[in-house]
Amino acid sequence: MRGKLILVVGLATGYVLGSRAGRPRYEQIKAGADKVWNLAPVQQVAGAVKEFAGQRVDTVQLKAGNATKKAVRSLLHLDDTPAKSTSPAKKKSTSGAKSSADKTSTAKMNPATPAPATAATDTDE
């Protein structure tokens, strides 16, 4: 809350000072900023940042997409694990073999079991 208050006060102060300084002062500040932006060292750093971001864009898109899907599934309560049943009939199995849903949920809960391979993998770099 304190950070938001400081932001609002800062914006209001900037607005008041900017409006009192007028258009000529704005143009002067803008011209100075353009001179700094066009300096060779600034452009070198900007180019390096742009190149780095271009190399990482695919990874960032993949991670952002996965995080978004996970968040939406969580919000909509669409988890992959089946809901626990309170019915005693569902708890007991008529045969000794586990169903495919039971195998899947057991595999997800057991960290020693390797996860099945997927088309898109999440890699940390």
C-alpha positions as CSV (number, residue, x, y, z in Angstrom):
1,M,0.0,0.0,0.0
2,R,2.9,2.3,0.8
3,G,4.4,1.8,-2.6
4,K,1.2,2.7,-4.4
5,L,0.9,5.8,-2.3
6,I,4.5,6.8,-3.2
7,L,3.8,6.2,-6.9
8,V,0.6,8.3,-6.9
9,V,2.4,11.2,-5.1
10,G,5.3,10.9,-7.5
11,L,3.0,11.0,-10.5
12,A,1.1,14.0,-9.1
13,T,4.3,15.9,-8.4
14,G,5.6,15.2,-11.9
15,Y,2.4,16.3,-13.4
16,V,2.3,19.6,-11.5
17,L,6.0,20.4,-12.1
18,G,5.7,19.5,-15.7
19,S,2.6,21.6,-16.3
20,R,4.2,24.6,-14.6
21,A,7.5,24.2,-16.6
22,G,5.5,24.4,-19.8
23,R,6.0,23.2,-23.4
24,P,9.4,24.9,-24.0
25,R,11.0,23.1,-21.0
26,Y,9.4,19.8,-22.2
27,E,11.0,20.2,-25.6
28,Q,14.3,21.0,-24.0
29,I,14.2,17.8,-21.8
30,K,13.1,15.7,-24.8
31,A,16.0,17.0,-27.0
32,G,18.4,16.2,-24.2
33,A,17.0,12.7,-23.8
34,D,17.3,12.1,-27.6
35,K,21.0,13.2,-27.5
36,V,21.7,10.7,-24.8
37,W,19.8,7.9,-26.6
38,N,21.7,8.4,-29.8
39,L,25.2,8.1,-28.1
40,A,27.3,5.2,-29.3
41,P,27.7,3.5,-25.9
42,V,23.9,3.6,-25.2
43,Q,23.2,2.2,-28.7
44,Q,25.7,-0.6,-28.1
45,V,24.0,-1.6,-24.9
46,A,20.6,-1.3,-26.5
47,G,21.7,-3.5,-29.4
48,A,23.1,-6.2,-27.0
49,V,19.9,-6.2,-24.9
50,K,17.8,-6.5,-28.1
51,E,20.0,-9.4,-29.3
52,F,19.8,-11.2,-26.0
53,A,16.0,-10.8,-25.9
54,G,15.7,-12.1,-29.4
55,Q,17.6,-15.3,-28.4
56,R,15.4,-15.8,-25.4
57,V,12.0,-15.0,-26.8
58,D,11.1,-18.6,-27.6
59,T,12.0,-19.8,-24.1
60,V,10.1,-17.0,-22.5
61,Q,7.0,-17.6,-24.7
62,L,7.0,-21.3,-23.8
63,K,7.4,-20.6,-20.1
64,A,4.8,-17.9,-20.1
65,G,2.3,-20.1,-21.9
66,N,2.9,-23.0,-19.5
67,A,2.5,-20.7,-16.5
68,T,-0.7,-19.2,-17.9
69,K,-2.2,-22.7,-18.6
70,K,-1.3,-23.8,-15.1
71,A,-2.8,-20.7,-13.5
72,V,-6.1,-21.0,-15.5
73,R,-6.4,-24.7,-14.7
74,S,-5.8,-23.9,-11.1
75,L,-8.4,-21.1,-11.1
76,L,-11.0,-23.3,-12.8
77,H,-10.1,-26.3,-10.6
78,L,-9.2,-28.4,-13.5
79,D,-6.4,-30.3,-11.9
80,D,-5.1,-33.5,-13.5
81,T,-5.5,-35.5,-10.3
82,P,-9.0,-37.1,-9.8
83,A,-11.1,-35.7,-7.0
84,K,-11.1,-37.8,-3.8
85,S,-14.3,-39.7,-3.4
86,T,-16.1,-40.1,0.0
87,S,-18.1,-43.1,-1.3
88,P,-16.9,-46.4,0.2
89,A,-18.0,-48.2,-3.0
90,K,-15.5,-46.2,-5.1
91,K,-12.6,-46.8,-2.6
92,K,-12.7,-50.6,-3.0
93,S,-11.8,-52.1,-6.3
94,T,-13.6,-55.3,-7.5
95,S,-10.4,-56.6,-9.2
96,G,-6.8,-56.7,-8.0
97,A,-5.6,-54.6,-10.9
98,K,-5.4,-50.8,-10.7
99,S,-7.3,-48.8,-13.2
100,S,-5.4,-46.5,-15.6
101,A,-6.6,-43.4,-13.6
102,D,-5.2,-45.0,-10.4
103,K,-1.8,-45.7,-12.1
104,T,-1.6,-42.1,-13.4
105,S,-2.4,-40.5,-10.0
106,T,0.1,-42.9,-8.3
107,A,2.8,-42.0,-10.8
108,K,2.3,-38.3,-10.3
109,M,2.5,-38.6,-6.5
110,N,5.6,-40.8,-6.5
111,P,8.6,-38.5,-7.3
112,A,10.9,-41.5,-8.1
113,T,8.7,-42.4,-11.1
114,P,9.9,-40.6,-14.2
115,A,7.4,-38.3,-15.8
116,P,6.2,-39.3,-19.3
117,A,7.9,-37.4,-22.2
118,T,5.9,-34.5,-23.6
119,A,6.3,-32.5,-26.8
120,A,7.1,-29.3,-25.1
121,T,9.5,-29.5,-22.1
122,D,10.3,-26.7,-19.7
123,T,14.0,-26.1,-19.5
124,D,15.8,-23.8,-17.0
125,E,18.7,-21.9,-18.4
